[in-house]
Every structure is written in C-alpha cells, then in structure tokens.
C-alpha cells in the first residue's frame, strides 16, 4: 500500500519487522512501553485477550521507517462497552484496533519534519489501517489522548471520533522526594496517607518493589481479578497468560506489594519506560484492614518508586477519578476514532 511517496507496509509477525527501525521510531517519538519490542513480543506470544490476527503497520519514506502502529484483530472488539456507549460501534464484534485495550495511551509514533509532513504520514497510516481492516466490523484506534493531531486527521477523513473514557497522569517534574510530592496534595489526603503509614508500621506491614516471579505473579493475578470482577472484567486477566506475559517483559516490569506477617494485602504490576512508571494492574484483599487502606499504601509505594527512579510521570490508567485526583493526578480525556460505518 502507498500514499504518495509514503508506503505502508504490513507485517503479521515481529519476525517480519526491522526491529531496529521500529525501536528507533518508538524511542525518538517518546512512545510508551506498550510500543517497545519487549512488550509487543510478550503480547504476541502470551496475549491476555486472544486475538485472531496481529498486524504491525509501518510507514516507510525514502527507505526509512517514519511511523509505527501495532494492531490486533479481536473477536471481542469492545469488551468494556465504550464504543457502543458513544454510538460508534453497534455490538461487541470483531474489530481491528490499535493499540489494544490494555494500552491506555494509543498513538501513532511518527518522525516528521514539520506539521504538514506529520499529517501526511498520519493520513497514510489511517488509510492503511482502513484497508487492512476491511474484513472487520470496526477498524480504528482506541484510547487516543485529547489533543493528538491524529484525531483531526481522522475527522478530516470522515472517521467517527468520540470521547470514551478518561486517563489520569501524575506529573513529577520538579519533585525531588516523596515528601515534596506529599506537600503538593491536599491536607486531608496528606494526613490520611501519613496516618495509614503509622498504623501499618504498628502491625509490622512492609512495602516493597521487586522483580517479577511466577509464583507471586499468581497472587498478583488473583488480587487483580478480584478487583476487576467488581467492574465485570475479571476475564481480562487469565492467570497463565498473565504470568507468562509479565515474565516476558523482563526489566520493563516490577511487582509492588504490601504485606503483613503471613499475608499479602495488596499487590500490583507496574511497567517502566524511560519517562514513566505505569500503574498497570493490581488489587487488594480488603478495602480496610487494621484501620488502614492497603490500596493507599500500594499507591504510595508505586509513586515513591517513580520519584526515586527519576521518572517524569506516573501513568494512572483509566477510570477511578476520585481516588486518582485525590493523589494529585490530572485527567486527560481519551478518544476512539474508527472507520466510517
């Protein structure tokens, strides 16, 4: 496929890609961990949500890759009902989507000389996606952040564009320590965090960050599924695939945990890239135990880890607005854009 001098190439496996070129674009464009070869290989080999096909789109100009996009043909293209809720999909049928629903930061990483060049590359990628997804009920992108030029390019092509959910980010620029972070919070939240920390210390609770291990990942998965079940999405985290996927991420993943003697109260998997710590998935055994919230301590440990490792952002994922804003996170609306129907 081609659009002027920009050619859209489609690969069905990572083995068919020029990985060095893909990584070059992802790094230069500041793409999140979800676009790294490690993440894509882990998801290709151990998909958390089984897919019928994967398509890796690259835009090539003058022999160089200038844009990238991973897409998955899912039998359940709208598992959360977001697309149906805003009227841009009629049913939870097959859809070819970039990136996937586990990524809350969908973008088309692009290297461009100026805004006009960028928009031409983005237009070519959308044309390529529409052509590849011709057999799907829906083709498009989900979780595109507000303000991304991709949305205007999609609108210009007559694609259906609508806000679907909100993502939350914690900026850490200028934060030198965890105490600096606490000073930015409201006094009530700050007092609550400190009070819970004291109560946890009184019962011998420990908070830690460690490399993933298969045996403990099963505990993380169980806690994650319990929490996800409250929102009807426990099946998004099948245990075997979950363990294999996280282990394949290598240094891109860490486990955060809160324990009391003889028992794990809360645990999560966080993902890492150069700029960000991603609060990916996790869960707690109890909303409150020993007069403190294990979830508050889990969040405190994750945020402290991000600060101490010099990250510029904590990515808080989607939904749960009250808790996230209480912890200083800022809302960022996310959009879906899909082919005309």
ABEGO torsion letter per residue (X at the ends): XBBEABBBBBBABAAABBAAAAAAAAAAAGBBAAABAAAAAAAAABBABBBABBBBBBBBBGGBBABBBBBBBBABABAAGAAAAAGABABBBBBBBOBBAABABBBBBBBBABAAAAAAAAAAAAAAAAAAAAABABBEBBGBBBGBAAAAAAAAAGBBBBBABBBBBBBABGBABAAAAAAABBAAAAAAAAAAAAAAAAAGBBBBBBBBBAAAAAAAAAAAAAAAAAAGAAAABBAAAAAAAAAAAEAABBBBBBBBBGBBABBBBBBBBAABBBBABEBBABABBGGBBAAAAAAAAAAAAAAAAGBABBBAEBEGAAAAAAAGBBBBBBBBBBBBX
